[in-house]
Each structure stands twice: as structure tokens, then as C-alpha cells.
Amino acid sequence: MQKLWDGLKNGLVTYCRENGFKDVVLGLSGGLDSAIVSVLATEALGKEHVYAVMMKTNYTSQLSLDIAAQLKKLNGFNYREMNIQNLYEQQAVFFKDAILETPKKTVLENLQARVRGQFLMAFSNQFGSLVLACGNRSEAATGYCTLYGDTCGGLMPIGNIFKSKLFELAKWLNSRGKTVLPEEVINRAPSAELSEGQKDEDTLPPYDVLDGILTLYCDKKKTAEQIVEGGYTQKTVDWVIKQYHKTAFKRAQMPPVLRVDN
């Protein structure tokens, strides 16, 4: 884990230096991915160069707000909490009036993500900060992300790391002698919090299953038949492979990732 972490820190420092950035900005969601990215940026660049924004809506839980505030307390980066509910609702009403029908649930969920992305990009324009997208490889491989929303940014630092690996990394980070991540962010069920009661596993297979299949298919170049022989169900394998190919257009538009040995 030390080698992985050092690679991420060195990669972020090098990327910022080569592209002329001193500061970075990211959206804190109360989830594990953005929490790890905030710690990474702080340790790599220094807390004074990191700006994190919690952009809450009515779907944002109190736990997420508490986690974001605790992350700021533990790591000392610059932090702001903003309520974007009114802005999201205005855009939802505008879109409904424009299309003369009720927007789909997915449309409303993605509107929230895009309002957040819009603000982060505006912040970048105003202050010259590099926007860090906080997505991971599991999400990118299955398209479980919003184009021009949570994929906005100039770099996706952990975009080459599977979610199951990030859980391991998070536990390791806290084992070094200083707590940098609230335990709640490691133990809670992952959720984008874009609708009531939403959980990642409502859409995706459990991350250990998903990442196992993706590793075999993408990295080890196994066929679907070989993956099923390895103990995974045919239905799940077929779904993951189909998602991987049908969402390739999203990956083509995502920010670059840090290529590190994980």
C-alpha cells in the first residue's frame, strides 16, 4: 500500500507541476472516493492548496455532512458547505417546461451531479485551481457515473483503482499512526445520494464480485466462459461485460488517470 500511495502522491505532484497548477478543488460527497482524494491532495500538495466543497441537496444525509466536516477537521484543508437544492430545482423546472413532460428519474439524478460539476469548473475558472474528479475504476468501467457531472475535471487521481482496493487503501491510511479518514466513511454502504435511499449495489453487483470480474476480463483477458468457470454466475458476468462495452463512450470523455502500480 505504501508503494501505491507514494505513486499517487508523486503522480499528483508531477501532474500539477507539469500543467502549471498550485491548487486543486474537489467535491466532497461524504463517500469514500472523494474522502481518499481529499487526503491524497492534502498530503501531496499541502492543506493550504486544497479546496473541498460539500454541495448538498435534500438527498444528502446528515452522515455525509458530518463525514465531510470531520475530514476537514482531521486534514485541515480549505472547506465550504453549500446548499444547491434551489439551483437544482430551478434547472429541473426549466427542463420540464422545455420538454413539456415530467423528467425521468435518471435525468433528475444527473442534473444534481451536473450542477456540482458546473460549480467546480466555475471555481477552476475563477481561481485557477485544477478540478479533481473522484471516480474510481469500478465506476468508470461500468459507466456508473455522470458525464459532465462527477466526471468533470482535469485529472481523476484514483481512476485506475478498483473500489474494493480503495477500501483496503482506506484502512491502511488510518493504520499509519494518525487517523485521516472517519471510520464511518469506510464502513458505510456506498451511495451517490442522488435519490431517496439510493445505494450503489441497487445498480451494481457487490464490489468484490464486480472487481473480480473486471480484473479477469480487462486485465487478464479471460473470456466470459472462463470467468464463469472461475465461480461467477453467468448472469452477472454477462451484465458486467455488456456494461463495460456499452459505456465505452463515457470512458473516452473522462479525465486522465494516474497510472500507478496497484
Secondary structure, DSSP 8 states (H G I E B T S, - for coil): -HHHHHHHHHHHHHHHHHTT-S-EEEE--SSHHHHHHHHHHHHHH-GGGEEEEEEE-TT--HHHHHHHHHHHHHH--EEEEEE-HHHHHHHHHHHHHHHTS---HHHHHHHHHHHHHHHHHHHHHHH--EEB----HHHHHHT-S-TTTTT-SSBBTTTTS-HHHHHHHHHHHHTTSS--S-HHHHHS-----SSTT--GGGTS--HHHHHHHHIIIIIS---HHHHHHTT--HHHHHHHHHHHHHTHHHHTTS--B-----
